């Protein structure tokens, strides 16, 4: 059986930057990558909004999902979709007014955990019916300290600037943690004074936090992997997959799947942004690709510290990559 991966993300609107925040992406895209042949194929798309989206120019993208048994949980900016694998039959859709710019969904200890990034909150739901069990602010504040609980934020294009911009959740023991962009860290939502520093003094954005070999591995948008000790909450090591190369891919590093010693890392196609500080890392090195470079999946052997293969996506299939998941079916 050929190994395959599912890539979740979105395709840029030609005029998305001109339209403004919360309108960049016009097609949600789930793509299948055959790792042996290197072929990409379309699995799912979403090109229309609906009642849980703004009427005009909805931001359409599939963000970081998860596989739980034979179910695929796949979020958009304002909804969480559940699909039956491998047929990808839609089973249910959960949505709440407090959902905005969702970046990820996870099944953790039987709960469905959603990062409502636009409201700086993490929403914990009953997996069987989608009812909200709790809402946790990622700075330890009241979840509604700067937002109005009576507003349907699904119909709002943008709530920027965000105070903490949570991206990804994971657990250490019984505690729920979330990565945060402005703080460049991961925070214990049960004890918000406890953090893991991922920036190491730089100004970068952090995304994934995934368990591997009794460590937590974080991705940074500049391409660095950060390895941290879950006990001491200290950084053990950092690694740049292209540190020894004269030329390197240019992209927004986000999305990580680990299979044994192979790290599959996503690099999104760069888009125009008003947040210039977030792409300052592009000035620090020789980049192989132009600004029109398509999104990439990089296969890194973490034991040998060598990049084994780079998969470049076809034009127009998926520009932004949020998540990388296994597809263990023929």
VENURSUL-V238556 format. One record per helix or strand. SS is the DSSP state (2 for helix, 1 for strand). FROM is the first residue (numbers start at 0). LEN is the number of residues. Records with the same first field share a line. If there is no record, write none. Layout:
SS: FROM-LEN  FROM-LEN
This chain:
1: 3-9  24-10  39-7  59-1  63-1  65-3  70-5  79-5  88-6  101-7  110-6  120-6  131-6  165-7  174-6  184-4  194-3  205-7  214-6  223-6  233-7  247-1  251-8  261-7  286-1  295-6  305-7  319-7
2: 15-4  116-3  152-3  275-8
